[in-house]
Amino acid sequence: MMLTRRHFTGALAAAAATHAASSASAQTGAPDWGGPIVDCHHHPRRTLEANTAHLDGAGLSNAMLLARAGYADTFAQLRDKYPGRYLGWFAGTDVKNPDAAKILEDNIKAGAIGFGELKSHVEAAGPELRKLYALAAELGVPILVHFQEVPHTPTEGTFATGFKNFEAILKAYPKTTFIGHADAFWANVSADYANQEAYPPGKIERGGITDKLLGDYPNLYGDLAANSGNNALSRDPSFTGDFLKRHQNKLIFGSDCSCADGKGGGISQANNPAAARIAGRCVARETLTVLKKAVTPQIFRKLTWENAHKVYKLKKA
């Protein structure tokens, strides 16, 4: 195969990221995952340094951030302080705000590369999100939605409800690139899920809605982040390998981890009581360990590097 300039540049970037990751692992004692890893669900920390502390501790070479609207200047500071580590950012806002569409469009003009994560107390098929689905297609950017049918606490509420009927949305907006995330998206990997709990344990019943939609709709992708993604991957090892192989081009690694040091220190999983199973551990480390054991090195690279660059159009490190 002829090596084009684009392929050559991409190979150099990946090689540089691999070297950086290996060097960081050697210096910090973090895991060496065998190549570059981009965390595509990294929420900004209170300081610039805290962002990189988590990456270094977990052995992650790069991150793509999910931020609130208005993050452009801070992102520029982050990239200047840590050249090559941060590859882009998504903008989020409350979709119930009448100005949500304008806010998100202005952020795309300011440098954001997608919408998300969008986490509001609305229906997934409601008018607030429908307007943004259409706008994402118009602007040619992906949109990441938090689907949750079961509150974690008595006052939390639910978000983007009605995932079981989301096929109608995928049909209605075929030009929109959707990224599914959170409890309802991942619990519905099992056909027997009935919104009974946030993170159902045990065997997965084949034929779940999430599995079907990922296979049937080219505009739907899955964000593997958080306790929800980790739970879906770890609850039934007999299911995981085939699922990851089947959707190897549709899944993207992210951590959504709130530990302070990439080793489980501080508050893990935002003190979510329903996620006690993973308290005191780094979600990035836990999920990467599951992925590493379940798939070939080639698929692992897709899940942790290649798919993110393709779907999110990340700038090379």
N, C-alpha and C positions, 0 to 999 in steps of 0.2 A: 504494500500500500504506500502511495506517495505521501510523504510527510509534509503537510502544508505549514505555512507560517503560523496559522492559528493553532494547529495541533502542537507545533514545536514550542510556541509561547506557553500554551497550557501545560505542557509536560515540564517545562522549566519552573513554572509557578508551583506545580504540585511537588516537584522535587525540593524546591526551596522550603515549602511548608513542611514537608516530611523531615527535612534536616532540622528545622526550627523546633518541631514537636519532639524529636529525639533528643535534641540538646536540652530543651526545657525539662523533659522527663529525667534526664541524667542529673540535672542540677537540683531538682525539687523532690526526687524520689517518687514522682507521679507515675502512673501506669504508662507504658509505651504500647500504643495500640497498633503499631506496625505501619503507620502512615498518618497523613494529616487527617484531622477530624474537625469539621465545622459544626458547632452547636447552633442550630437554627431556631432555638427557642430560649434565648438568653434575654431576660429582662434586665434593664439597666440597674446598677447598684447605686448606692448613695455617693460614691466617689469614683473617679476614673480608675484609681488603683484597685478598688475592690472588684471591679469587673475582671481585671486580668488575674487577680489572685485566684479567682474561681477557675478560670481557664487553666492556669498553671498547675493548680492542685489536682485537677482531674485529668491532666494530660491532653488537653484540647489545644490544637494549634490555632483555631480561629473561631469567630462567632459572627452570627447575624442577629441583630437585636430586634426585639419587639418592644417598642417604646410608645409613649403617649405623643400626641401631636405636639409639634414645636421642638423636636429633639435635634434639628439640623445643626445648630451651633455646637451643642454638646458632642454630637457625633463627630464633627470636624475636629474638636479638641482631642477626642479619643483616638482618632486615626493619626493625628499628628504626634501624640505621645507614644503610641504603640503602632508604628508603621507595619502594615501587612497583616495585622491580627484581626481587624474588624472589617467585614466585607459588605456591609449594607445594613439598612434598618427599615422596619415596617412602622407605619403610624397607626395608632389606635385612638378612638374617641368614643364617647357615649353615643350610640346610634339613635337614641331618643332625642338628642339635640336637633332642633329644626335645621341648624346649620352644619350638620355632620358631613354632608356631601361636599360642601364648599371647604370645610376644614381639611378633609382628607385629600381633596384635589390640590389644595394649596400646598400640602405637605409633599405630595408627589412632585410638584413643581420645585419644591425646595430640596429634593434629593431622596426622599423615601422611595423604596422600590416595591411597596405593597401595602395593603390594608391589614391591620391586625396587631395584637389579637383583638377581635371585636367580641366583647363580653358584656352584654346588656340584658336587662330583663324584658325580652321581647320574644315573639315567636319567630322561628327560623324562616317561616313563609310569610311573615308580616310585612307591611309596607315599608317599615324603616330599613330592614335589611334588603328587601327587594330593590330599593332605590340604589343601594350600594353595590349589589350584585351587578346591576346594569352599568354603573359607573366604572367598576373594576374592569369590565369587558371593554368599555369605551377607551379607557386609559391603557389597556394592555398590561395590567398588573394583577398579581394573585391576591386573593382575599382569604384570610385565616379566621375561622369562626370557632368560638368556644361553645360546644353543645353540652348542656347539663340539665337533666330532668329531676335530680334528687338534691336537695339542699345539703350542704355539709354541716351547717349549724341552723338553729331555729330561725335566725333572722336573715340568712343569706339569700334565699330565693333561688330561682332557676334562671337559665340563660339559653337563648336560642332554642326554645323547646320545639318538639315535633320532628325529631330526626327520623323517626320511623317512616315519615312521609316525604323525606327529602328528595326522593327520586323525581318528584314532580318539579322541584326547583332545578335539578340538574338537566332535565329535559327543556325547561323553559329558558335557561341561560346557558346554551351550549358553548358560547364563546368566553364564558367566565371560567377562570382557573380557581377552583375551590380547594382550600386546605382544611381538612377536618381535624379537629382536636378536642380533647377533654372527655369527660366521663361517658356521656351518651354515645359519642362516636365510637369509643373503644369497647364499651360494654356490649354494644350491638354487634360485635364480632361473633357473638354466640346467638344462635337462633332462638334460644329460650329466654332472652332478656325481656323483662316486663317492667322496667323502670322501678324495680324493687329496692335497689341499693346502688350507691355510687360506683363501687368497685366489686362486682360479684366474683367470688372465688370458684375454684373447681373446674371440672372438665368443660370444654367448649363444645357446644352442639353445632355441628357443621351446618352451613347454609345461612349464617347470620347476615343481616342487612349490610353491615359495613363491608364484609367480604364480597358480597354480591355487587355492591355499587362500585367498589374499587375495580372490579373486573369488568363491569359493563360500561362504565363512563370514563372516557379518556380525560375529561376535565376535572376529575376528582383525585386528590392526593391525600396522603395521611401523614400527620405530624406525630412522631413516636414519643413525644415528650410527656413528662409529668408522671405521677403515680398511675394515672389512667392508662397511659401507653405501656408503662412497665408492667402493670398488672395484667394487661391483655397478653403480653409476650411471655410472662413467667407463670401464669396460672395453669397452663396445660402444655408442657413441653412436647407432647406428641403432636400438637397442632402447629406449634410455632414455626418450625423449620419449613414446612410446606407452605404455610401462609406467607412467610417472608420471601421464599423462592417465587411463589406465584405472583407476588406484587412487588418484585424487586425494583421495578422502574417507577413505582408509585409512592414509595415511602421515604420519609426524610427524617434523619435523626435530629432530635432536639432534647434538651434536658428539662427546662422549666424548673430548675433546681434553685432553691433559696438558701442552701447551705453556704456558709461564709468562705470556706477554704478549699472547696473541691474534694473534701475528705469527710464531709458529714457534720462539720462543726457548726455551731450556732443553731438557728431555727430551721429545721428541715421541712420542706413542703408547706411553707407559710403557716406552720402550726395548724394544719388541717387535721382535725381529729379523725376523720374518716380514712386518712392515709397513714395511720399509726404503724402499719406494717413496714414502712420504709423510713420511719423517724430515725434520726441519728446517722443516716447514710446519705451519700451523694448520689442523686438520681442519675447523673451523667455516668458515673462509674458503674452503677448497677445495671443500667440499660445497655451500655456498651459491652459489659460482660456477657449478658444474655445474647446479644447479637453475635458476638465473637464466637460463642459456642455453637450457635444455631445455623450459621451459614458459611459458605466458602469465602476465602479472602476477596474474591472478585465481587461477590454480592455485598460483602461488608463494605467495600470501598464505594459501591453505588449508594448504599444507604447513608453513609457517613460523609460523603464528599461529592460524588458526581451528580446525584439527583438534585442536590441543593443548587449547584451551579447551573444546571439545566433549567429547572423550574423557576427558581428565583432570579435567574440571570445575574448571579453574583459577580462582582468584580474580582478578578484574580488577585490572590495575595501577593 
